[in-house]
Amino acid sequence: MDREQEEMQFLGLFGIYKESCKVIYSYWKIFAKITLCLILPLSFIYLAHIEVSNLLLSKIMFTELRRDFTPVGTSRYHRLSDLLSKEWTYFILFKVVYFTFYLILSLLSTSAVVYTVACIFTGRDLTFRKVMTVVPKVWKRLMITFLCIFIATVAYSMVATLVFVSIDYFLGGTAATVPLLIIFLILYTVGFIYLSVVWYLACVVSVLEESYGLKAMMKSRQLIRGKLIIAMVIFFMLILSFLLVQYAFQMLVVYGRWGLVPMVDRVSYAILCFLVLSMLNLFGLVIQTVIYFVCKSYHHENIDKMELSNHLEVYLLAEYVPLKGKDVQLEEYRV
């Protein structure tokens, strides 16, 4: 990153996009290796799980349909019930295996990209071997942060569901129901995007500072003040892009198997979605790290490049020592 830290606080929406693209373009070799080793498998697993989940659910629905047209108590009914139980077991096991591998690859990818961008920021010599040496040493910290935010997101969704059901139950059928549900849906979406911003920034904090888990979330909330709107717009666009790729994959590849899309075209669409998703994953990880430095600059939390560089070197030692906030976040500067 060519910019001085004092200048980064003035980056707006397009400035952050431009800076992120410049980082990827300038160091495309190291990012290409990270993408090939971690991000491509991550994207492949995500899209493959959509295809396999649809196949398993189709078999479950077909078995349920056959059982519904079978007299209760017959031997055929019992065989179909046993088959249905096995199919649900396979489906749940598949989801558990998928979630485990996806989580591991996601944490490793985040660690690699955040560390790489931080090294670029400090002007350190960087090799792919060094990055892959560091990655296993920080994923546990990211795991704790992920679990905390995951619990917060689940709690948020449960409360939102309760409010939604309450509105429908107490006001169902009245003229105020639809407007209230629309307003509630908008508020829920805004809240979800806010949690996503906290999530992504907390991951960067977990890698570059001593805070992780709940402390990383609180630090993230403090950092995004003043840059909240820009950060929410950026992550809204990222989330929307991910959803569009997923929708295209489902329509053109998953559901396209029912004769709607020729096989050759399905393969082409699958490859295209795979490549686009991989680029989005890489860009999203880079931009969340750039936003971290922008927020630090905005709050005048000066990051001494030499000190940060020295502490990034600690990751390469045999024994990992967590970064101290006072080492990364030094005295404030005045603009």
N, C-alpha and C positions, 0 to 999 in steps of 0.2 A: 504494500500500500504506500503510494507516494505521498499522501497527504500528511501534514503535521497533525498531531492530535488536536491542537487548538482549532483547526479548521473543520474537523470532522463533525463538531456539534452543529454546524450550519448546513449539513447535508439534509436535503429534503427527500421526498419520495423518489424522484427520478435520480437524484444524486446517489442514494443508497443502491438503487438498481445498477447504476453505472459503475460504482465502485466494486460491487460484487462481481459483475461481469469482467471488469478489468483484472481482478484478482485471479479469476479462473483462467482467463486468456493468457495472462502473463506467466502463470505457473501450470500450464495445461498438462505438462508431462506428469507431475506428481499427482495432480487430480485425476488424470486418466488412469493411473495405476490404482489409486484408491477406489475409483469407480469400478474398475475391472475386478478388483479383489473383494470389495464389500458391497458397493451400492448396486451393481448388476445382480448379484445373488439376492439381495434384499428385494429388488423390484420383481425379480422372477418368482420368488416365493409368494409375494403378495398377489400377483396376477394368477399364478397357478392355483393358489388356495381358493380364488373365486370360481375357477373352472371346476375344481374337484368338489367343492362344497355344493355347487349346483347339481353335479352328477349324483352325489350322495343324497341330497334332498329330493331329487327326482325319483330315485329308487324308493325312498321312504314314503313319499306321497303315493307312488304306484302300489306299494305293499298295503298301505292304509286303505286305499280305494278297493283293492281286492278283498281285504278283510271285511270292509263295510258291506260287501255284497255276499258275504258268506254267513250262513246261519250260526248263531252263537251256540257254543257248546260242542260243535262238531270237531272231529280230529283235524280237519283242514283249517278251521278257525284257530285252533291251538298252535298248529305249525306256523301259520301266518303271524300269530302274536309273538312266537319265539323269534321268528325271522325279523320282525319289526324291532324287537328289543335288541337284537344283535346289530342291526343297521344303525340304530340310535347310538349304541355303544361305540361303533366304528366312527360315527360322525363326531361324537364328543372327543374321542381319543385323537382323531385327526386335528380337531380344533386346538387341543392342548399342545400337540406336537408343533403345529404351525405357529401358534402364539409364542412358544418357547424359542424356536429358531428365529422368528421375526424379531422378537425382542432382543435377542443376543446380537443379531446383525445390525439392528437399529442403534443399539448402544455403542457397538464397535465403530460404526460409521460416524456417529456423532463425535466420538472421542478423536478419531483420526482427522476429521475435517476441522474441528475446533482447534486442535493442537497445531495443525498445518497453518491455518490462517493466523494464529497467534505467533508462530515462528516467522511468517512472512511480515507481520507487523513489526517484529523486533529486528528483522534483517538477519536472522540466523541462517547458517548453512543447513539445508534440509535435504534429506534423502528418504526414499520410501522405506528403507530398512529401519531408519530411526523412528519413523512414524509407527510402523508395525511393532516396534519394541515398546513404545509408550502405550499403545492402545489397551493391552490387557491390564495395565496398572491403574487405570482410571474408571473402568466400566462398573466396578462395584459401587463407586460413589454415585455414578449416574443411575444405577439400579435403585438406590435408596431414594434419590430425587424422583425418579419415574414412579415408584410405588406411592410416594406421598401425593404427587399430582394426580395419579390414577384414582386414588381413593377420593380425593377432592372432586374430581370430575364425576365419578360414580354417585357421590353424595349429591352433587349439584343436579344431576340428571334425575335422581330419585325424587328430590324435592320438586323439581319442575314437573315431573309426571304426576305427582300428588296434586299440585296446583291445577294442572290441566284437567285431571279427572274431577276435581272439585268444581271447577267452572262448568264443566259439561253436566255434572250431576245436579247442581243447585240452580243453574241458569239455562239448562238444556231446553230448547224449544222456544226461548224468548228472543226478542229482537236484538238484545245486547250480546247474545252468545257469540256470534260470528266476529263482530268487531273486537270483543275482548280476547278471543282466541288468536286473532291476527296480531293484536298488540302484544299478547303474551309470547307468541312465536317469535316476533321481532326481538323482544327483550331477551328471550332465551338464546337466540342466535348471537346477539351482541355479547352476552355473558360467556357463551361458549368460546367465542373468538378471543375474548379477554383472557380466559383461562389458557387458551392455546399460546397466546403471547407470553404469559407468565411461564408456561411449560417450557417453551423453546429457549427463553432467555435464562431460565433456571438451569438448564442443561449446560449452557456455556459457563455460567457461574460455577457450577460443580467441577468443571474441568480446570478453570483458570484461577479459582480462589479456594480458600479453605472451607467455605460454606457448601453444604449439600443437604438434601432433604428439605425440611421445613425452613431452615435458615436460608437456603438457596432460593426458595419461593419468596420469602420476605424480601430478600435482597433484590430479586427480580422485580417485584412490585415497586420497590423504591426507584430502581433504575428507569423504568418506563414512564415515570411521571414527567410530563413535559413533551414526551415523544410518543404518547399513547396512541393518538389518532393515526399518526403515520405508521406505527408498528401494527396497529389493528388493520389498517387498509392493506398493508403488505401481506400480512398473514391471511387475511380474508381472500386476497387474490390467489395465494398459494393453495389454500384449502379448496377454493372453487376450481382451480386448475386440476388438482388431484381428483376431485369428484367428477369433472368432465372426462378425464382419462378413464376413470373407472366405469362411467356410464357408457362411453364409447366401446370399451372392452366387452362389457356385458351385452350390449346390443349387437355388435358386429361379430363377436367371437363366441361368447357363451351361448346366447340365444340364436346366433346365426347358424348353429348346427342343424336347426329344424328346417333346413332347406331354404332358408331366407337368404343366405350368403353362400356362394360357392366355396369349396374347400380351399382352393388356392388363394382366394381373396381373404378368407378367414386367417390363414397363416400370415399373409402380408399385414393385415390389420393388427394381429397379435404382436408381430415384431415391431410395428410402428408404435403401438401403445407401450410396449416394453421399453423402447428407446426414449420415448418422451417422458415416461415415468421416471426413468433413471436420471435424466437431465434435471427434472424437477426436484428429485431428491437431493442431488448434488447442489443445485442452486439454492434450495431451501436451507441446507446446512451452512452454506457459505454466508448467506444473507443474514441468518440469525446471529452469526458471530460478528459480522460487520455492524449490525444494529447494537450489539453489546458495546463495541468500542465507541459508537456514536453516542449512546446514552451515557457512558462514562465521561466522555468529553463534554456533553451538555451539562452534567452536574459538576463540572470542574474537578473531577476525580482524576488527577494526573497519574498516568501510568508510566513509570520510568522504564524505558525500553531495556536498559542494561539490567535492571533488577528483574524484570519479567523474563528476560533472556536467561539470566542465571538460574532462575527457578524452573524454567522449562527444562534446563539441563538436568535438574534433579530427577525428572521422570526417567532419565536414561540410566540412573544409578541402580545398583542392585536392590537397595532398600528405598522404597518410595516414601518421601516426606511431604505431607500436604502443604500446598501453598498457603502462606499467611496473608490475610487481608492487608496488613500493613506493608507487606512487601510488594503487592500488586497495586494497591490503592494508596498512593503517597499523598503528600500535602496538596491541598487544592491550589489551583492557579487562578489568577484573575485575568479577565478579558477586558 
